Amino acid sequence: MAPLYLLSYACATLHEAVIPLPCAPLTLMTTTHLLYLHGFRSSPSSAKARQMAAHVARHHPAVTFWCPQLPPSPQAAMALVAQGIAEWPRGAMAVIGSSLGGFYASWVAQHATCPSVMLNPAVDPARDLKRYIGEQTTWQNPSERFYFLPEYIGELQALDMRGHAPAAPELAIMAKGDEVLDWREMAGRYPQAHQIVQEGGDHALGNFGDYLPQVTEFLGLA
């Protein structure tokens, strides 16, 4: 394994706090393959997914970037991802996930032993998504409908990685102003991660572009 060093960032603005933790190492690796996982009712057309894709294409063209459209079933979603990254180099891949995608990213990171970046990650989607059982629409295309079935709750529970020590370095970016999820619960879920906590903000992390330098450095994009 590559040597480890402690990662520290100065605050980019007065509106965010970086919480330095002694257990937030970063491998001196080069990421050549990057997976991005969108959130519930979202898609590869989300603002953050498109920003990340454009940043990689412009500044890191050697990196393989994949943001799949995830099916509603958590089990099917992770089966799709597992198949898609089966041939990826485990020592040179990383995953980014937003909201429910952050929950999925922790599962991927645990099984692929790769670094992960969580953006306002869902901590207990099996609890929180029960009220969404039934017909739903996507944020980017309201005319597109899908069904979130009751059995998906059990599938989420089966993917829960809480209680497992991180398999690789983690970075968590959280907004105190998240109107959907509690940032304190997120921070408590990832105690060993390098944490960036933004004052204010929102669930969509509308200023995600401001964090691209930190994400790029953390992952060591080729």
PyRosetta script that sets phi, psi and omega in degrees:
from pyrosetta import init, pose_from_sequence

init()
pose = pose_from_sequence("MAPLYLLSYACATLHEAVIPLPCAPLTLMTTTHLLYLHGFRSSPSSAKARQMAAHVARHHPAVTFWCPQLPPSPQAAMALVAQGIAEWPRGAMAVIGSSLGGFYASWVAQHATCPSVMLNPAVDPARDLKRYIGEQTTWQNPSERFYFLPEYIGELQALDMRGHAPAAPELAIMAKGDEVLDWREMAGRYPQAHQIVQEGGDHALGNFGDYLPQVTEFLGLA")
pose.set_psi(1, 146.1)
pose.set_omega(1, 179.2)
pose.set_phi(2, -66.2)
pose.set_psi(2, 155.5)
pose.set_omega(2, 178.6)
pose.set_phi(3, -60.0)
pose.set_psi(3, 157.9)
pose.set_omega(3, -179.7)
pose.set_phi(4, -113.1)
pose.set_psi(4, 148.4)
pose.set_omega(4, 171.2)
pose.set_phi(5, -142.8)
pose.set_psi(5, 159.2)
pose.set_omega(5, -179.3)
pose.set_phi(6, -79.3)
pose.set_psi(6, 136.4)
pose.set_omega(6, -178.9)
pose.set_phi(7, -97.2)
pose.set_psi(7, 131.4)
pose.set_omega(7, 175.4)
pose.set_phi(8, -141.5)
pose.set_psi(8, 141.8)
pose.set_omega(8, 178.7)
pose.set_phi(9, -126.1)
pose.set_psi(9, 144.0)
pose.set_omega(9, 169.2)
pose.set_phi(10, -79.1)
pose.set_psi(10, 153.0)
pose.set_omega(10, 178.9)
pose.set_phi(11, -63.1)
pose.set_psi(11, 130.9)
pose.set_omega(11, -179.7)
pose.set_phi(12, -71.2)
pose.set_psi(12, -33.8)
pose.set_omega(12, 179.2)
pose.set_phi(13, -144.3)
pose.set_psi(13, 174.9)
pose.set_omega(13, 177.3)
pose.set_phi(14, -77.1)
pose.set_psi(14, -2.2)
pose.set_omega(14, -174.4)
pose.set_phi(15, -100.8)
pose.set_psi(15, 9.0)
pose.set_omega(15, 177.8)
pose.set_phi(16, -139.4)
pose.set_psi(16, 153.9)
pose.set_omega(16, 177.8)
pose.set_phi(17, -123.0)
pose.set_psi(17, 131.2)
pose.set_omega(17, 174.9)
pose.set_phi(18, -97.5)
pose.set_psi(18, 124.9)
pose.set_omega(18, -179.1)
pose.set_phi(19, -98.2)
pose.set_psi(19, 103.8)
pose.set_omega(19, -178.6)
pose.set_phi(20, -76.1)
pose.set_psi(20, 133.0)
pose.set_omega(20, -179.8)
pose.set_phi(21, -127.9)
pose.set_psi(21, 136.3)
pose.set_omega(21, -177.4)
pose.set_phi(22, -66.3)
pose.set_psi(22, -13.2)
pose.set_omega(22, -178.5)
pose.set_phi(23, -107.5)
pose.set_psi(23, 33.1)
pose.set_omega(23, -179.7)
pose.set_phi(24, -113.9)
pose.set_psi(24, 68.3)
pose.set_omega(24, -177.4)
pose.set_phi(25, -81.7)
pose.set_psi(25, 161.5)
pose.set_omega(25, 175.8)
pose.set_phi(26, -131.0)
pose.set_psi(26, 126.4)
pose.set_omega(26, 177.2)
pose.set_phi(27, -72.9)
pose.set_psi(27, 144.5)
pose.set_omega(27, 176.8)
pose.set_phi(28, -80.6)
pose.set_psi(28, 67.3)
pose.set_omega(28, -175.7)
pose.set_phi(29, -111.7)
pose.set_psi(29, 166.3)
pose.set_omega(29, 172.3)
pose.set_phi(30, -116.6)
pose.set_psi(30, 122.2)
pose.set_omega(30, 179.3)
pose.set_phi(31, -86.2)
pose.set_psi(31, 121.1)
pose.set_omega(31, 178.3)
pose.set_phi(32, -108.2)
pose.set_psi(32, -14.0)
pose.set_omega(32, -178.4)
pose.set_phi(33, -134.9)
pose.set_psi(33, 123.5)
pose.set_omega(33, -175.0)
pose.set_phi(34, -126.9)
pose.set_psi(34, 126.3)
pose.set_omega(34, 178.8)
pose.set_phi(35, -105.4)
pose.set_psi(35, 132.5)
pose.set_omega(35, 175.9)
pose.set_phi(36, -119.1)
pose.set_psi(36, 128.8)
pose.set_omega(36, -177.6)
pose.set_phi(37, -116.7)
pose.set_psi(37, 119.7)
pose.set_omega(37, -178.5)
pose.set_phi(38, -78.8)
pose.set_psi(38, 172.6)
pose.set_omega(38, -176.5)
pose.set_phi(39, -93.2)
pose.set_psi(39, -173.4)
pose.set_omega(39, -179.1)
pose.set_phi(40, -64.8)
pose.set_psi(40, 134.8)
pose.set_omega(40, -179.3)
pose.set_phi(41, 64.3)
pose.set_psi(41, 15.8)
pose.set_omega(41, -179.1)
pose.set_phi(42, -109.7)
pose.set_psi(42, -166.8)
pose.set_omega(42, -174.8)
pose.set_phi(43, -165.0)
pose.set_psi(43, 175.0)
pose.set_omega(43, 174.2)
pose.set_phi(44, -63.7)
pose.set_psi(44, -10.1)
pose.set_omega(44, 177.9)
pose.set_phi(45, -88.4)
pose.set_psi(45, 3.4)
pose.set_omega(45, 178.9)
pose.set_phi(46, -64.1)
pose.set_psi(46, 156.7)
pose.set_omega(46, -176.3)
pose.set_phi(47, -59.2)
pose.set_psi(47, -45.6)
pose.set_omega(47, -177.0)
pose.set_phi(48, -68.1)
pose.set_psi(48, -39.7)
pose.set_omega(48, 178.8)
pose.set_phi(49, -62.8)
pose.set_psi(49, -42.6)
pose.set_omega(49, 179.9)
pose.set_phi(50, -68.6)
pose.set_psi(50, -37.9)
pose.set_omega(50, 176.7)
pose.set_phi(51, -62.4)
pose.set_psi(51, -44.4)
pose.set_omega(51, -179.2)
pose.set_phi(52, -66.1)
pose.set_psi(52, -42.4)
pose.set_omega(52, 179.5)
pose.set_phi(53, -62.0)
pose.set_psi(53, -43.7)
pose.set_omega(53, -179.6)
pose.set_phi(54, -66.2)
pose.set_psi(54, -39.6)
pose.set_omega(54, 179.5)
pose.set_phi(55, -63.4)
pose.set_psi(55, -44.6)
pose.set_omega(55, 179.5)
pose.set_phi(56, -64.3)
pose.set_psi(56, -45.4)
pose.set_omega(56, -178.4)
pose.set_phi(57, -62.3)
pose.set_psi(57, -36.5)
pose.set_omega(57, -176.0)
pose.set_phi(58, -81.9)
pose.set_psi(58, -43.1)
pose.set_omega(58, -171.7)
pose.set_phi(59, -105.0)
pose.set_psi(59, -18.6)
pose.set_omega(59, -177.1)
pose.set_phi(60, -138.0)
pose.set_psi(60, 60.8)
pose.set_omega(60, -174.6)
pose.set_phi(61, -62.8)
pose.set_psi(61, -16.5)
pose.set_omega(61, 179.5)
pose.set_phi(62, -79.6)
pose.set_psi(62, -11.2)
pose.set_omega(62, -177.5)
pose.set_phi(63, -84.0)
pose.set_psi(63, 132.7)
pose.set_omega(63, 172.1)
pose.set_phi(64, -80.3)
pose.set_psi(64, 118.9)
pose.set_omega(64, -177.9)
pose.set_phi(65, -114.7)
pose.set_psi(65, 131.9)
pose.set_omega(65, -179.9)
pose.set_phi(66, -137.1)
pose.set_psi(66, 124.0)
pose.set_omega(66, 174.5)
pose.set_phi(67, -127.4)
pose.set_psi(67, 92.3)
pose.set_omega(67, -176.6)
pose.set_phi(68, -77.6)
pose.set_psi(68, 153.6)
pose.set_omega(68, 169.2)
pose.set_phi(69, -77.1)
pose.set_psi(69, 115.2)
pose.set_omega(69, -175.9)
pose.set_phi(70, -85.3)
pose.set_psi(70, 135.7)
pose.set_omega(70, 175.9)
pose.set_phi(71, -70.8)
pose.set_psi(71, 160.3)
pose.set_omega(71, -178.8)
pose.set_phi(72, -60.5)
pose.set_psi(72, -34.8)
pose.set_omega(72, -179.5)
pose.set_phi(73, -70.6)
pose.set_psi(73, 120.5)
pose.set_omega(73, 177.5)
pose.set_phi(74, -58.0)
pose.set_psi(74, -40.5)
pose.set_omega(74, 179.2)
pose.set_phi(75, -62.8)
pose.set_psi(75, -45.1)
pose.set_omega(75, 179.1)
pose.set_phi(76, -67.1)
pose.set_psi(76, -35.1)
pose.set_omega(76, 179.4)
pose.set_phi(77, -62.5)
pose.set_psi(77, -46.4)
pose.set_omega(77, -178.5)
pose.set_phi(78, -73.9)
pose.set_psi(78, -27.3)
pose.set_omega(78, 174.4)
pose.set_phi(79, -66.7)
pose.set_psi(79, -41.0)
pose.set_omega(79, 177.1)
pose.set_phi(80, -61.5)
pose.set_psi(80, -46.5)
pose.set_omega(80, -179.5)
pose.set_phi(81, -63.9)
pose.set_psi(81, -45.8)
pose.set_omega(81, -179.1)
pose.set_phi(82, -59.0)
pose.set_psi(82, -40.4)
pose.set_omega(82, 178.4)
pose.set_phi(83, -67.6)
pose.set_psi(83, -39.8)
pose.set_omega(83, -176.5)
pose.set_phi(84, -69.2)
pose.set_psi(84, -29.9)
pose.set_omega(84, -178.5)
pose.set_phi(85, -103.7)
pose.set_psi(85, 9.6)
pose.set_omega(85, -174.9)
pose.set_phi(86, -55.9)
pose.set_psi(86, -35.8)
pose.set_omega(86, -177.6)
pose.set_phi(87, -98.9)
pose.set_psi(87, 4.8)
pose.set_omega(87, -180.0)
pose.set_phi(88, -73.2)
pose.set_psi(88, 146.8)
pose.set_omega(88, 178.0)
pose.set_phi(89, -71.2)
pose.set_psi(89, 118.5)
pose.set_omega(89, -176.2)
pose.set_phi(90, -64.7)
pose.set_psi(90, -25.2)
pose.set_omega(90, 179.7)
pose.set_phi(91, -87.1)
pose.set_psi(91, 2.1)
pose.set_omega(91, -175.8)
pose.set_phi(92, -141.2)
pose.set_psi(92, 25.4)
pose.set_omega(92, 178.3)
pose.set_phi(93, -119.9)
pose.set_psi(93, 159.8)
pose.set_omega(93, 178.3)
pose.set_phi(94, -151.2)
pose.set_psi(94, 166.5)
pose.set_omega(94, -177.8)
pose.set_phi(95, -136.0)
pose.set_psi(95, 141.1)
pose.set_omega(95, 173.6)
pose.set_phi(96, -120.8)
pose.set_psi(96, 137.3)
pose.set_omega(96, 178.8)
pose.set_phi(97, -140.8)
pose.set_psi(97, 140.8)
pose.set_omega(97, 179.3)
pose.set_phi(98, -113.1)
pose.set_psi(98, 130.6)
pose.set_omega(98, 176.8)
pose.set_phi(99, 57.3)
pose.set_psi(99, -118.0)
pose.set_omega(99, 176.4)
pose.set_phi(100, -60.1)
pose.set_psi(100, -32.9)
pose.set_omega(100, 176.3)
pose.set_phi(101, -62.9)
pose.set_psi(101, -28.5)
pose.set_omega(101, 175.8)
pose.set_phi(102, -68.1)
pose.set_psi(102, -39.4)
pose.set_omega(102, 175.0)
pose.set_phi(103, -60.9)
pose.set_psi(103, -45.5)
pose.set_omega(103, 178.0)
pose.set_phi(104, -64.6)
pose.set_psi(104, -37.8)
pose.set_omega(104, -178.9)
pose.set_phi(105, -60.4)
pose.set_psi(105, -35.3)
pose.set_omega(105, 178.5)
pose.set_phi(106, -66.8)
pose.set_psi(106, -35.4)
pose.set_omega(106, 176.7)
pose.set_phi(107, -67.3)
pose.set_psi(107, -45.0)
pose.set_omega(107, 179.2)
pose.set_phi(108, -62.3)
pose.set_psi(108, -46.2)
pose.set_omega(108, -178.4)
pose.set_phi(109, -61.0)
pose.set_psi(109, -37.7)
pose.set_omega(109, -180.0)
pose.set_phi(110, -66.3)
pose.set_psi(110, -40.6)
pose.set_omega(110, -176.2)
pose.set_phi(111, -85.1)
pose.set_psi(111, -27.6)
pose.set_omega(111, 179.7)
pose.set_phi(112, -98.3)
pose.set_psi(112, -5.6)
pose.set_omega(112, -177.9)
pose.set_phi(113, 51.7)
pose.set_psi(113, 55.2)
pose.set_omega(113, -177.0)
pose.set_phi(114, -130.2)
pose.set_psi(114, 157.3)
pose.set_omega(114, 176.4)
pose.set_phi(115, -61.5)
pose.set_psi(115, 152.8)
pose.set_omega(115, -178.2)
pose.set_phi(116, -140.6)
pose.set_psi(116, 149.4)
pose.set_omega(116, 174.7)
pose.set_phi(117, -124.3)
pose.set_psi(117, 123.8)
pose.set_omega(117, -179.8)
pose.set_phi(118, -110.2)
pose.set_psi(118, 129.8)
pose.set_omega(118, -179.6)
pose.set_phi(119, -112.3)
pose.set_psi(119, 110.5)
pose.set_omega(119, -175.0)
pose.set_phi(120, 41.9)
pose.set_psi(120, 60.4)
pose.set_omega(120, -171.9)
pose.set_phi(121, -73.4)
pose.set_psi(121, 142.8)
pose.set_omega(121, 171.9)
pose.set_phi(122, -69.4)
pose.set_psi(122, 134.6)
pose.set_omega(122, -178.4)
pose.set_phi(123, -98.3)
pose.set_psi(123, -43.7)
pose.set_omega(123, -178.0)
pose.set_phi(124, -133.9)
pose.set_psi(124, 68.9)
pose.set_omega(124, -177.4)
pose.set_phi(125, -64.6)
pose.set_psi(125, -25.7)
pose.set_omega(125, 177.3)
pose.set_phi(126, -61.7)
pose.set_psi(126, -33.3)
pose.set_omega(126, 176.4)
pose.set_phi(127, -78.5)
pose.set_psi(127, -47.5)
pose.set_omega(127, -169.9)
pose.set_phi(128, -76.6)
pose.set_psi(128, -27.6)
pose.set_omega(128, -174.7)
pose.set_phi(129, -92.2)
pose.set_psi(129, 1.4)
pose.set_omega(129, 178.4)
pose.set_phi(130, -59.3)
pose.set_psi(130, -35.1)
pose.set_omega(130, -178.1)
pose.set_phi(131, -74.8)
pose.set_psi(131, -5.3)
pose.set_omega(131, 179.7)
pose.set_phi(132, -102.9)
pose.set_psi(132, 7.1)
pose.set_omega(132, 177.1)
pose.set_phi(133, -60.6)
pose.set_psi(133, 129.0)
pose.set_omega(133, -177.2)
pose.set_phi(134, 126.8)
pose.set_psi(134, -164.0)
pose.set_omega(134, -177.6)
pose.set_phi(135, -75.3)
pose.set_psi(135, 135.0)
pose.set_omega(135, -179.4)
pose.set_phi(136, -131.9)
pose.set_psi(136, 164.3)
pose.set_omega(136, 173.5)
pose.set_phi(137, -122.5)
pose.set_psi(137, 161.5)
pose.set_omega(137, 177.9)
pose.set_phi(138, -90.6)
pose.set_psi(138, 151.6)
pose.set_omega(138, -179.1)
pose.set_phi(139, -64.6)
pose.set_psi(139, -42.4)
pose.set_omega(139, -174.4)
pose.set_phi(140, -77.6)
pose.set_psi(140, -22.4)
pose.set_omega(140, -179.2)
pose.set_phi(141, -144.0)
pose.set_psi(141, 86.3)
pose.set_omega(141, -176.3)
pose.set_phi(142, -57.8)
pose.set_psi(142, -20.1)
pose.set_omega(142, 179.7)
pose.set_phi(143, -80.1)
pose.set_psi(143, -11.9)
pose.set_omega(143, 178.8)
pose.set_phi(144, -88.2)
pose.set_psi(144, 120.6)
pose.set_omega(144, -175.2)
pose.set_phi(145, -116.4)
pose.set_psi(145, 149.5)
pose.set_omega(145, 176.0)
pose.set_phi(146, -148.6)
pose.set_psi(146, 165.5)
pose.set_omega(146, 179.9)
pose.set_phi(147, -111.1)
pose.set_psi(147, 129.0)
pose.set_omega(147, 173.0)
pose.set_phi(148, -97.8)
pose.set_psi(148, 107.8)
pose.set_omega(148, -170.7)
pose.set_phi(149, -87.0)
pose.set_psi(149, 154.5)
pose.set_omega(149, -179.7)
pose.set_phi(150, -57.4)
pose.set_psi(150, -34.1)
pose.set_omega(150, -177.5)
pose.set_phi(151, -69.3)
pose.set_psi(151, -13.9)
pose.set_omega(151, 179.0)
pose.set_phi(152, -68.9)
pose.set_psi(152, -22.2)
pose.set_omega(152, 178.1)
pose.set_phi(153, -63.6)
pose.set_psi(153, -45.9)
pose.set_omega(153, 177.2)
pose.set_phi(154, -63.8)
pose.set_psi(154, -35.3)
pose.set_omega(154, 178.1)
pose.set_phi(155, -65.1)
pose.set_psi(155, -38.4)
pose.set_omega(155, 176.7)
pose.set_phi(156, -64.9)
pose.set_psi(156, -42.5)
pose.set_omega(156, 179.2)
pose.set_phi(157, -59.9)
pose.set_psi(157, -35.7)
pose.set_omega(157, -179.3)
pose.set_phi(158, -70.5)
pose.set_psi(158, -20.3)
pose.set_omega(158, -178.8)
pose.set_phi(159, -96.4)
pose.set_psi(159, -1.7)
pose.set_omega(159, -174.6)
pose.set_phi(160, -68.3)
pose.set_psi(160, 121.3)
pose.set_omega(160, -178.0)
pose.set_phi(161, -100.5)
pose.set_psi(161, 9.7)
pose.set_omega(161, 176.2)
pose.set_phi(162, -61.1)
pose.set_psi(162, 139.6)
pose.set_omega(162, -177.6)
pose.set_phi(163, 95.6)
pose.set_psi(163, -11.4)
pose.set_omega(163, 177.2)
pose.set_phi(164, -96.8)
pose.set_psi(164, 134.8)
pose.set_omega(164, 175.3)
pose.set_phi(165, -67.3)
pose.set_psi(165, 146.9)
pose.set_omega(165, 179.4)
pose.set_phi(166, -56.9)
pose.set_psi(166, 136.0)
pose.set_omega(166, 178.7)
pose.set_phi(167, -84.3)
pose.set_psi(167, -14.3)
pose.set_omega(167, -178.1)
pose.set_phi(168, -161.0)
pose.set_psi(168, 171.1)
pose.set_omega(168, -178.8)
pose.set_phi(169, -57.5)
pose.set_psi(169, 145.6)
pose.set_omega(169, -179.1)
pose.set_phi(170, -128.1)
pose.set_psi(170, 144.2)
pose.set_omega(170, 171.6)
pose.set_phi(171, -126.5)
pose.set_psi(171, 127.5)
pose.set_omega(171, 179.1)
pose.set_phi(172, -120.1)
pose.set_psi(172, 124.2)
pose.set_omega(172, 177.2)
pose.set_phi(173, -111.8)
pose.set_psi(173, 120.8)
pose.set_omega(173, -171.8)
pose.set_phi(174, -132.3)
pose.set_psi(174, 145.6)
pose.set_omega(174, 178.7)
pose.set_phi(175, -110.8)
pose.set_psi(175, 127.0)
pose.set_omega(175, 177.9)
pose.set_phi(176, -63.8)
pose.set_psi(176, -24.9)
pose.set_omega(176, -178.9)
pose.set_phi(177, -88.3)
pose.set_psi(177, 10.1)
pose.set_omega(177, 178.1)
pose.set_phi(178, -55.7)
pose.set_psi(178, 120.4)
pose.set_omega(178, -176.9)
pose.set_phi(179, -87.2)
pose.set_psi(179, -3.4)
pose.set_omega(179, -177.7)
pose.set_phi(180, -109.8)
pose.set_psi(180, -44.5)
pose.set_omega(180, -175.8)
pose.set_phi(181, -120.4)
pose.set_psi(181, 154.1)
pose.set_omega(181, -178.9)
pose.set_phi(182, -88.2)
pose.set_psi(182, 117.3)
pose.set_omega(182, -177.3)
pose.set_phi(183, -61.5)
pose.set_psi(183, -29.5)
pose.set_omega(183, -179.6)
pose.set_phi(184, -68.2)
pose.set_psi(184, -35.4)
pose.set_omega(184, 176.3)
pose.set_phi(185, -68.2)
pose.set_psi(185, -38.5)
pose.set_omega(185, 177.1)
pose.set_phi(186, -62.3)
pose.set_psi(186, -48.1)
pose.set_omega(186, -178.7)
pose.set_phi(187, -60.9)
pose.set_psi(187, -38.5)
pose.set_omega(187, 178.9)
pose.set_phi(188, -70.0)
pose.set_psi(188, -27.7)
pose.set_omega(188, 179.3)
pose.set_phi(189, -71.7)
pose.set_psi(189, -29.9)
pose.set_omega(189, -175.8)
pose.set_phi(190, -120.7)
pose.set_psi(190, 63.3)
pose.set_omega(190, -175.4)
pose.set_phi(191, -67.0)
pose.set_psi(191, -23.1)
pose.set_omega(191, -178.0)
pose.set_phi(192, -98.1)
pose.set_psi(192, 1.2)
pose.set_omega(192, 179.5)
pose.set_phi(193, -82.7)
pose.set_psi(193, 155.6)
pose.set_omega(193, 165.6)
pose.set_phi(194, -73.9)
pose.set_psi(194, 125.4)
pose.set_omega(194, -173.0)
pose.set_phi(195, -114.5)
pose.set_psi(195, 134.5)
pose.set_omega(195, 170.6)
pose.set_phi(196, -117.9)
pose.set_psi(196, 115.6)
pose.set_omega(196, -177.9)
pose.set_phi(197, -110.9)
pose.set_psi(197, 117.9)
pose.set_omega(197, -178.0)
pose.set_phi(198, -91.9)
pose.set_psi(198, 131.8)
pose.set_omega(198, 172.2)
pose.set_phi(199, -70.5)
pose.set_psi(199, 133.8)
pose.set_omega(199, -178.8)
pose.set_phi(200, 71.3)
pose.set_psi(200, -138.9)
pose.set_omega(200, -178.6)
pose.set_phi(201, 79.2)
pose.set_psi(201, -168.1)
pose.set_omega(201, -178.9)
pose.set_phi(202, -151.3)
pose.set_psi(202, 176.8)
pose.set_omega(202, -177.5)
pose.set_phi(203, -64.0)
pose.set_psi(203, -34.7)
pose.set_omega(203, -178.9)
pose.set_phi(204, -72.1)
pose.set_psi(204, -10.9)
pose.set_omega(204, -176.1)
pose.set_phi(205, 49.5)
pose.set_psi(205, 62.4)
pose.set_omega(205, -173.6)
pose.set_phi(206, -59.6)
pose.set_psi(206, -21.4)
pose.set_omega(206, 178.6)
pose.set_phi(207, -101.7)
pose.set_psi(207, 31.4)
pose.set_omega(207, -179.0)
pose.set_phi(208, -53.5)
pose.set_psi(208, -34.2)
pose.set_omega(208, -179.7)
pose.set_phi(209, -56.6)
pose.set_psi(209, -29.9)
pose.set_omega(209, 179.3)
pose.set_phi(210, -66.0)
pose.set_psi(210, -22.8)
pose.set_omega(210, -176.1)
pose.set_phi(211, -97.7)
pose.set_psi(211, -0.9)
pose.set_omega(211, -178.8)
pose.set_phi(212, -57.8)
pose.set_psi(212, -39.5)
pose.set_omega(212, 176.9)
pose.set_phi(213, -60.3)
pose.set_psi(213, -41.8)
pose.set_omega(213, 178.2)
pose.set_phi(214, -65.7)
pose.set_psi(214, -43.1)
pose.set_omega(214, 179.7)
pose.set_phi(215, -63.2)
pose.set_psi(215, -43.6)
pose.set_omega(215, 179.8)
pose.set_phi(216, -61.7)
pose.set_psi(216, -44.9)
pose.set_omega(216, -179.7)
pose.set_phi(217, -66.4)
pose.set_psi(217, -43.5)
pose.set_omega(217, -179.1)
pose.set_phi(218, -59.1)
pose.set_psi(218, -42.0)
pose.set_omega(218, -176.1)
pose.set_phi(219, -86.9)
pose.set_psi(219, -14.0)
pose.set_omega(219, -179.5)
pose.set_phi(220, 61.3)
pose.set_psi(220, 49.3)
pose.set_omega(220, -176.6)
pose.set_phi(221, -61.0)
pose.set_psi(221, 136.9)
pose.set_omega(221, -178.0)
pose.set_phi(222, -65.6)
pose.dump_pdb("model.pdb")
